[in-house]
């Protein structure tokens, strides 16, 4: 009886191991399925473009709406791929997308207000910093 229970226990452990994948493999799979490298690159480009437009006092409201609207759409698209299999990466990316989305919304309504443009720039900078941290976390957590 004890041998049978032991064999059953060992068999259960072995069967369980067959169906599981490592955390690094799961994260690597998420990166591919979510197109994270492309998405992150697009967000960096969008945020930099938005920042350049915000820094120019002669930018029209129409230009702000266009550039910041694109950033918001791309941010929402990236956010839809969360969560990742890694909770720390998810937290960092969530913060990044929240800040970038806030920056896009602040940018959209900034008009000629210097203080509103400054707020938007701070949100964009914070979002890019969290995105960088999230990318570093993904790189380290998905390494074999």
C-alpha positions in Angstrom: 0.0 0.0 0.0 2.8 2.5 0.9 4.7 1.5 -2.3 1.5 2.2 -4.3 1.0 5.6 -2.7 4.7 6.4 -3.3 4.5 5.4 -6.9 1.3 7.4 -7.3 2.9 10.5 -5.8 6.0 10.2 -8.0 3.9 9.7 -11.0 1.8 12.8 -10.2 4.9 14.9 -9.8 6.3 13.7 -13.1 3.0 14.3 -14.9 2.7 17.8 -13.4 6.2 18.6 -14.5 5.4 17.6 -18.1 2.6 20.2 -18.4 4.5 23.1 -16.9 6.8 25.6 -18.6 9.4 27.8 -17.0 8.7 31.4 -16.1 11.3 32.5 -18.6 9.7 30.5 -21.4 6.3 31.8 -20.6 7.6 35.4 -20.6 9.4 34.8 -23.9 6.2 33.4 -25.4 4.3 36.5 -24.2 6.9 38.8 -25.7 6.4 37.2 -29.1 2.6 36.9 -28.9 2.1 40.5 -27.8 4.7 41.9 -30.3 6.2 43.7 -27.3 9.4 44.8 -29.0 7.5 46.5 -31.8 4.9 48.0 -29.4 7.6 49.4 -27.1 9.5 50.9 -30.0 6.3 52.5 -31.3 5.5 54.0 -27.9 9.0 55.4 -27.5 8.8 57.1 -30.9 5.3 58.4 -30.2 6.3 59.8 -26.8 9.4 61.5 -28.2 7.3 63.0 -31.1 4.7 64.2 -28.6 7.4 65.7 -26.4 8.9 67.6 -29.4 5.5 69.0 -30.3 4.8 70.0 -26.7 8.1 71.8 -26.5 7.3 73.9 -29.5 5.1 76.9 -28.3 3.9 77.5 -31.9 2.3 74.0 -32.2 -1.4 74.3 -33.1 -4.2 72.5 -31.1 -4.9 70.4 -34.2 -1.3 69.2 -34.3 -1.4 68.4 -30.5 -4.6 66.5 -31.0 -3.2 64.5 -33.8 0.1 63.6 -32.3 -1.2 63.0 -28.8 -4.2 61.0 -30.1 -1.8 58.6 -31.9 0.1 58.2 -28.7 -3.0 57.4 -26.7 -4.3 54.8 -29.2 -0.9 53.1 -29.3 -0.7 53.1 -25.5 -4.1 51.6 -25.1 -3.2 48.9 -27.6 -0.1 48.0 -25.7 -2.0 48.0 -22.4 -4.4 45.5 -23.9 -1.6 42.9 -23.9 -1.3 42.9 -20.1 -0.8 41.0 -17.9 2.5 39.4 -18.6 3.5 36.1 -17.0 5.8 38.1 -14.7 4.1 40.2 -12.0 7.0 42.7 -11.7 7.1 43.3 -15.5 3.3 43.7 -15.5 3.5 46.3 -12.7 6.2 48.3 -14.5 4.5 48.2 -17.8 1.2 49.1 -16.2 2.8 52.1 -14.7 4.4 53.0 -18.0 1.1 52.7 -19.9 -0.7 54.7 -17.2 1.8 57.5 -17.3 2.0 57.6 -21.1 -1.8 57.6 -21.4 -2.0 60.4 -18.8 0.7 62.3 -20.8 -1.3 61.8 -24.0 -4.5 63.1 -22.4 -2.7 66.1 -20.9 -1.0 66.8 -24.2 -4.3 66.6 -26.0 -5.7 69.5 -23.9 -2.5 71.4 -23.3 -3.2 74.1 -25.9 -0.9 77.0 -25.3 -0.7 76.5 -21.5 2.9 76.3 -20.4 2.0 74.5 -17.2 -0.2 72.0 -19.0 2.5 71.2 -21.4 5.0 70.8 -18.6 2.7 68.3 -16.8 2.3 66.4 -20.0 6.1 66.3 -20.5 6.6 65.0 -16.9 4.0 62.2 -17.5 5.7 61.2 -20.7 9.1 61.2 -19.1 7.8 59.0 -16.2 6.1 56.7 -18.7 9.3 56.2 -20.7 11.3 55.6 -17.5 8.9 52.9 -16.4 8.8 51.4 -20.0 12.6 51.2 -19.9 12.5 49.5 -16.5 9.8 47.1 -17.7 11.9 46.2 -20.8 14.9 45.6 -18.6 12.8 43.3 -16.4 11.6 41.4 -19.4 15.1 41.0 -20.7 16.4 39.7 -17.4 13.4 37.5 -16.5 13.2 35.9 -19.9 16.9 35.0 -20.0 17.6 31.3 -19.9 
